[in-house]
């Protein structure tokens, strides 16, 4: 048997190792970086209106509105109470068509794993997101402000927070 390392064999070995590495990244969910095993309850089939945002910061508003449209009954109306149950900041990497490619928690509410799962489920359920026609692939970052009632606001569209006593 000839075990000489040819460029073709090196490329094959690299692709196999890469696949094994990705499979063992410790991500239990549907996309890399997901901390929970949450998945969307069903495919929506809807195609949102495209985003004309020129920067990732501008895209935040379009993505947040999209989440609000899909989760109308879960949005906390008015100012949030002074004490929130959980706060989490999540980066969501989207491809040019608005499909969720990966997630990265900048601040995960580790004390509330059910909130992590609900946020990830909400993101996956909302896909596809508005296609960023001027940006192509985009990273959307937002902070989720979670009330103990299970309702939330996104920092991008928050109505603020009541002052504590």
N, C-alpha and C positions, 0 to 999 in steps of 0.2 A: 504494500500500500504506500502510495506517494503522499507524504505529509508535508510537502514543501509549501511554504506560505506564499501564495500568489496574491496579487492585488484583489482578485475576485474573491478568494477565500477570506482575506482580511475584511473585505467589505461585508461578506456574509456573516462572519463572526461578530463584527461590530453591530450589525442590525439585530442579530439574535440577542447579544448582550444588552442592547438598548431596550428591546422589547421586554426582556426579563427584568431589567431595572425598573421600567415603568410599571410593570405588573406588580412589583413588590414595593412600591413607594409608600405603602401604609395608608393609602387613601381608600376608605371603605365605600365611597360613593360612586356616583355615575361619572364624575369628571375629576381630573387631578386637582388636589388641594381641598377637596370636599372632606369635612370632618365627620359628617353623619352618613347614614345610608339612605337618606331621603331621596325620593324620586318623585317626578310629577305624577299626579293621580291619573292623568290622561293627556294625550296629545291634543292641543287646542285646534290646530289646523289654520288658525288665523294668521294673517300677515299684516303686521302693523305698518302704519305710514312711515316712510323713510325719514331719517333725521338728516337735516342739512347743517348740522353743527360743524364748526370749523376747528374746534379743539376738544380734547377729552373733557375739559372742564365744562364746556358748553353742552356736551353730550349728556352730562350728568342729569340735567333737567329733563331731557327727553326720556332717558331710561327711568328716572323716578316717576314721571307722569305715567309711563307705561305700567310700572308696578302698581301705582295707585288705581289705574283703570281696571286692572285684573283683580285687585284686592279691595274693592270699594267697601265691602262690609267689614274689613279688618283695619281700616284706617281710623286712627284716633282723631275725632273731630275736636277742634279748639286747642287751647293750650294744654300741654302735658302736665301731669302733677309734678311737684318738686322732686319726689323720689321715684326714679324709674326702676323697673324690675331688672332690666338688662340693657346694655348698650354694646353694640358690636359694629366694627368697621370691616367691610368686606370689599375686596377687589374682585371684579368679575371680568375675565378676559373673553371678549366676543370676537368671532370671526367677521368678515365683511358682510355676511348675511344675517348677523344678529344671533347666531348660535353660540351657546355657552361652551367655551373651549376649556376653561379652567377657573378655579376660584382660589383666592389667597386671603386668609384672614389676617388682617393687621391687628385687630383686637377682637378676639373671640370671647363671648361671655361664657367662660368655662364653668361658672357656677350654675348655669342654666342650659344644659345640653339640649333640652327640648326646644329652646329658642334657637340655638344653632341649627337644629334640624328644620324648624319652621322657616327660618330665613332661607336656608338652602333650598327647601322645597318651593318657596315662593319664587325664587330666582329661576329654578328649573321649570316651574309651571308657566312662567312668563315668557319663556323662549318660544319663538325667536323674538328678540328685541328689535327695535327699529334699526334698520341697516344704516350705518354711518356712511352715507354716499360720498362725502368729502374726505373721510378719514380712512375708510377701509376697516381693517381690524382695529378695535379700540378697547381700552381698559377703562371700565366704569368702576369708580370707587365711591361708596356712600356709607354713611353711618346710620345704623338702624336704631331707633329709639323705641324701646319696647316697654309697654305698660303691663302691669300684672294681670290685666283683663285679657291679654292676648292680642290687643290691638297695638298698632305701631304708627310711627311717622318716620319718614326719611329726613335726614338733616337738610337735604337740598330743598325740601318743600315744607319743612316744619313750621308750625304756627307758634312755636316758642314754648316756653315752660313757665308755669306758675312760680311765683316767688314763695320760698319756704318761710315758715314762721321763725 
